[in-house]
Amino acid sequence: MVVAGLVHTVVRVAVLVHVQEAVRALAINRAVVHVQGVVEVIVINLMNQSETKSNWQSRVIKNITFIVTQDCQLSCRYCYQIGKNNKQRMSYEVAKKAVDSILSTIYAENAVVWDFIGGEPFLEIDLLDKICDYIKIQLYKLNHAWFNNYRFNITTNGINYHSDKVQNFIKKNLTHLSIGITIDGTKRKHDLNRIWKQGTEERGSYDDVVKNIPLWTSQFPNDGTKVTISSADLPYVCESVLHLFSLGIHQVNINCVFENTWEIGDDLRFEKQLILLADSIIENNLFANYHCSFFNENIGKPLLLTDNQNWCGAGSMLAVDAAGNFYPCLRFAAYSLREKKPIIIGNIHEGIDQNKLRPFLTLDRTTQSPQKCIDCEVASGCAWCQGENYDAAETDTIYQRSIAICKMHKARVRANNYYWNKLFRKLELEGRADEFDEIKSKSSNTSEPC
């Protein structure tokens, strides 16, 4: 009995010691996890410090695009993403490996824009939130040059903007965040192209988007919307820009579709709309607080051979898809191409293949433009998209510039000249000519939409 009692006591003590050690280890592990969590929160909060826009714009910036999904609620008629689907969704593991691969590479740029696109990126708000947190933590851990020299940029259709998850994400990242909501103008212009993909009855998305504009402009008063112009909606350009101004959107960035879908006479219809818009802006003194990117003092001039930079950033930019493939721009991914095969320049496992990237780094205006574009008297401001160049080319080359928007650019230049001449005359007659240079400077500092 004594022996049995002694054994029982020894076993109890051993079990007690084992339990105490297990509890102690569990407590330590929980403490470590808690500390790590606290550190990560501190890092995230630290990196959310405010910075002035002027400081940010003075930096040399690397653009990196995550195609987080190829799904979207809409089926816009002019969308270049012709292969959208609900199957290609980026996983968190692929996103982390992409971030690790990118941050292990040395880039000359001293700042970065992490761009999130779809489809509709806010369909993947949980994933997007996790990716952004991971980026911030890794930048801190690596003491990376981009630590606090970064922005997150999101272009959205605006439908889910008011949701709790999106709003929580915005609050957490507000000081390093830019968001653009795409709204094309008046209801009849917007609903002409930006339609829901589901259902047998065609339905526009204007009412679903416009309700979120007041919230968006209160949070991002300096960000603009991007408007796309196609042949079908040309009659509504003027009224649409003025409508967007009336919604409190001060910066309206517009571009014509690069695809060859323009009809005979579209340039004259376009010019007429821009002149009507110029008259309205000037006569109602909107030019002081509102800006439309179609009116820019720097466009419509001849270019010297030394003005030879590439319009598009393909090659200096980087895009990654759900499979972990790297592209020189998202326009070279399969879902963005009509005729050609995608151009993949690397992946998250092997990094960038410099031999595949090199042709993009040699691109400039003269290597891809026909002679008439090089000699054009109104060449400045005439844009091109590298992905569309490739897709529209007669062969699998990236060195053949698409000139489908040539006549639309020339129409814009004529209306642009009308705008600035009329504005100068008005200010001169009112004794306000000294304001002209300031207004020109503001227009020149506005980036052209891609």
N, C-alpha and C positions, 0 to 999 in steps of 0.2 A: 504493500500500500504506500509505504514511504517513497519507494522508488518510483511508483506510478505517479504519485503527487509531484515528485521532483521533476519528472519528465514533462508532466503537464505544465508545470511552472516555467520550465525552460522553453517549451514550445510557445507558450503565451508571450514570454519576453521576446523571443525571436520574431514572432508574428508582429508584435507591437513595434519593434525596431524597424522591421521591414515596411510596415504601414507608415511609420513616421518618415522614413527615408523617401517612400513613394510620394507622400503628401508634400514633403519638402521639395522634391524634384518637380512635382506638379506646380507648386507655388512659384518656383524659380522660372519654370517654363512660361507660366502665365505672366509673370512679371516681365520676362524678356519680350514676350509677344506684346504686352501692354506698352512697354518702353518703345519697342519698334513702332507700334501704332502711333504713340505720342510724337516720336521723332518724325514719322511720315507726315503727320498733321502739321507739325511745326514747319517742315520743309515746304509743304504745299502752301501754307499761309505765308511763309517768307517769300516764296516766289510770286505770290499774288500782290506784291507791292505795286503801287501805281508808278507809271512812268509817263512822261509827256510825249505827245504824238510827234513833236518836232525832233526829239531825241531819237525816237524809233525810226523815223523816216531818213535820218542822216546816216544810217548804217547800211552796209552791204549785206543783202538778205538772201538766204537760201530758201527756196520754196520746195516743200516736200508734201506730196498729196497721198492721203490714205483713201483708197476706194473701199469704204467700209461695207457697202452693199450696192448691188446693182438693181435693187427693187425701188419702186416709187408708187405712190398712190395715183399719180397722174400719167397721162399719155399725151404729152404735148406734141402738137403736129410738127413743130420745127426742131424738135430735140435731135441733136446729133448722136445721142446714145440710143442707137436703133436696136441694140441687143439687150435691153434691160430685162431682168428676170428676177425671180424670188429665190433662186438657188445659190447664187454667188454672194455669200455673206462671210466677211472676214471673222476669223476666230481670234480670241484674245491671245492665244499662243503664237499665232502667226504675227499678230501686231507687235507683241513683245520682241520676237526675234527680229522683226523689221527695225524696231527702235534700236535694239542692241547693235545690229549690223551698221545702221546709219551713224550711230554715236561712236563706233569704233573706227570710223573713217575720218581722215583729216580733211576739212574743207576750208577754202580761203575765206568764205563769208563769215562775218563775225556776229551774225544774227540769223534767226530762222523763223519762217512761217510754217506751222504745221496746219495744212489745209485738209479738211475732211469733206468728202463728197460722196455722192451716190451715183445714180438713184437719189434718194432722199436720205441724207445722213441721220436725221433725227428719228428715223425708224429704228436706228441702232443706238439710242441714247445711252443705254446701260454700258454697252461696249465702248462707246465714245468717251464716256466719263472715266472708265477704267484705264483706257489708253492714255488720256491726258494726265491722270494721276501718275501713271508709270513713267511717262516722259519727265515729269517734274522731279520725281524721286531720283531717277537715273542721272539727270543733269546735275543734281546736287551731289550724289555719291561720287560721280566722276570728276567733280569740280570742273565741269565742261565750260568752254568759252561761251556757250549759248545759255548758261545758267542766268536767268532773269533777262536774257536778250532774246526773247521768243514771243510769238503770238500764236494763238489758235484762231483759225479762220474757217467759218462755216457758211456755205451758201445753201439756203433752204427754200422750199416752196411755201413755208410759213404756216402750213396746216396744223402742225402739232406744237406750234411755238408756245401756246399758252399752257401746255401740260405741266403738271407739278415737277416731273423729272427734268424736263428741259429748263424750267425756271430755277430749279435747285442747281443745275449745272452752271447756268449763267451767273448766279449769285456767287458760286465758288470760284469762278474764273474771270469775273467781269473785267478786272484791270488788265488782263492780257488776252482779251477776246474781241474779235470782230465778227459780226453776223450780218449777212445781207439777205433780206427777204426779196424774192422775185415776185413782183407784181407788175403787170405789163401796162397798166394805165386804167382807163375807164372799164366799166364792166363789159361793154360790148367788145372792146379790143382784147381784154384779158381772156374772156370766155371763148373768143374765136379760136384760140390755139391751146390754152392751158385747161384741158378737160380731164375729167376723171376717167380712169381706165376701166372701171367696173360698171356693169349694168348695160342693159340693151338701149336705154334712153340716154342720149348724149347730155352730159351735164357739165357746165363750166365750174371753175373753182373760185371765182372772184369773191363770192360771199363768205367762203370758208377762210380766205386769206385776209381780206380787208378788216375783219373784226379784230385781228391781232396787230394791226399796224400801229394804233396808239400806244400799246404796251411796248412794242419794239422801238418806236421813235423816242419814248421816254428813257429807255435803257441805252440806246445807241444813237443819240441825236446827230452824231457826225458821220455815221455810216450811210451809204447810199444804196439805192436799189439798182438792179440791172435789168434793163428792158431789151428785148430782142425784137427786131423789125423784120418782117417778111413781106412778100408781095401782097398777100391778102389783106393785111391790116394797115397798109400805107395811108388810107383815108383818115385814120384815127390818130396819127402821130401827134399832131398839135394838141388836140383836146386831151390826149392821154398824159402828156408831160405836164400840162397845166393842172390836170386832176391830181397827179402825184404831188405836185407842189402844194395843192390845197389840203392834202392829207398830212402835211407837215414834213414831207421828205425834201430835204434841201439839196441833195445831190442825186441827180438822175443820170446814171451811166447807160448809154445806149449803143448798141452796135447792130449793123445789118448782118443777116446770116451770110456766112462765107460760101455756102453751097450755091451751085449754079441753078438757082430756081427763079431768077428774075425774068420778068416779061418786058416786051417792048413798051416803052413809055413810062416804065416804073421810075426812072431817074427824074423825069419831069414832074410826076406826081409827088415824088419825094421832096424835090426842091420847093414845090408849092407849099407843102406842109411845113417845111422848115422856115420859109419866109413868113408864113402866118404865125408860127411860133416866135420868131424873132420880133415881129411887131408887137405881139402880146407881152413878151417879157420886157421890152423896152418901154412901151407906152404905159405899162402898169408898174414900172420901177421894180420889177422882180429881180433884176440883175444884181441888186445889192446883197440879197440874202439867199438867192437860189441859183443853182447852176445846172445846166444840161451839157453833157460832154460833147454833144455835136458842135458846140460853139467853142472853138479853141483858137487862140491867136497864132499858135505855132504851126497850124496846118496849112496846106495849099501853097507851098513854096518849093522851088527846085532844090535838089540835094546835090552836094558836091560828092565826088567819088570817095572823099575821105569820110563822108557820113555813111558809113558802110556797115553799121551794126545790124544784127538780125532783129526783126520786130518781135518775133516769138522767143520765148525762153526755153524751148525744148532743148534738152541736153544739159542746160544749167539747172533746170528743174529736175525733180525725181518723183515718180509715182509708183505706188505698190498696190497690188490687188489682193484678193482673198486667197489666192494660191501662193502668195509670197514672191511673185515675179516683179521685177523692176522694169519700168518704162521711162523713156525720156520725157514723157508727158502722158496724161491719161488719155489723150486723143489717139495714142498708138496702141491702146488696149483693144481687144477683140470686139467688145461691145460698143465701141465708138466708130468702128470702121464698116463701110458699106462693101467695098470691093477687095481690099487688100488684107494680107495676113498681118497679125500683130507684130510689132518689133519689140522684142524682149532684150534688155541689155544686162540682165543679171538676175539674181534672186537672193533671198535672205540667207541662204546657206553658203553660197560661194561669193557673194558680193557683186560688185560691178565689173563687167567685162570691158576693159578700157578699149579694146579693139572695136567693140560694137558701139561704144559711146563716141569714139573719136570723130566719125563723120558729122555728128550733130554739133560738135565743137568747132567745126570748120565752116558752118553755115553763116552766111552774111547776106546782105542785100544783093550784091552783084553776082554771087555764085549761083543764085537761083532765079533771078529776075530776067525776063526778056529785055532786049535793048530798049524797047519803047518805054518800059517802066523806069529804067535807069536814066533815060533822057527826059522823062516827064517833067513838065514845068510846074506841076502841082503835086509832086511826089510825097512831100512831107505829110505825115498823118495817114497815108494809105496803108491799111493794115493787112496782114495775112495770118493765117493759122497754119502752122507747120503740119499738123495732122491732116487737115483738109488738103494741103498741097500734096501730101503723099497719097491720100485716098483718091484724089482727082487726077493724078498724074497718069500719063500714057503707059509708063513702065513703073517698076517698083523702085523709083528714085525718090529721094527727099529734096532733090535739087531742081524741081520744076514748080515754079510759083503759080498758084491758081489766081486768075485775074477776073473772077466772076463778079467782083464788086467794083470793078473799075469805074463804070458809069455812075454808080451810086456814090462813090467817093468824089467824083468831079461835081456831082450835083450838090453834095454837102459843101464842097469848097465854095461854090458860087453863093450858096445861102450864107455861109460863114462870113464871106467878104461883105455881103449885104448887112449882116448883123453888126459887125464891128464898125463899118462906115456910118451906119445909122446911129449907133450908140455914141460914137465920138461926136457926131454932129449935134446930138441932143445935149450932151454934157457941155459942149462948147457954147451953145446958145444959152444955156442956163448958168454959165460962169463956173462950171464944175469940171473943167477939162483936166484939172490936177488929179481927179479921181480915176481917170481912164487907165493910167499905168497900173494902179493898184488892182483894178478889176481884171486887166489883162494878166497880171501876175497870178491871180487866183486861178484863172482858167488854165494857165500854163502849168501850174503845179498839180493839176488834176490828172491822174493816170487814165490812160485810154483802156476801156474794157477789152479783154481778150476774147 
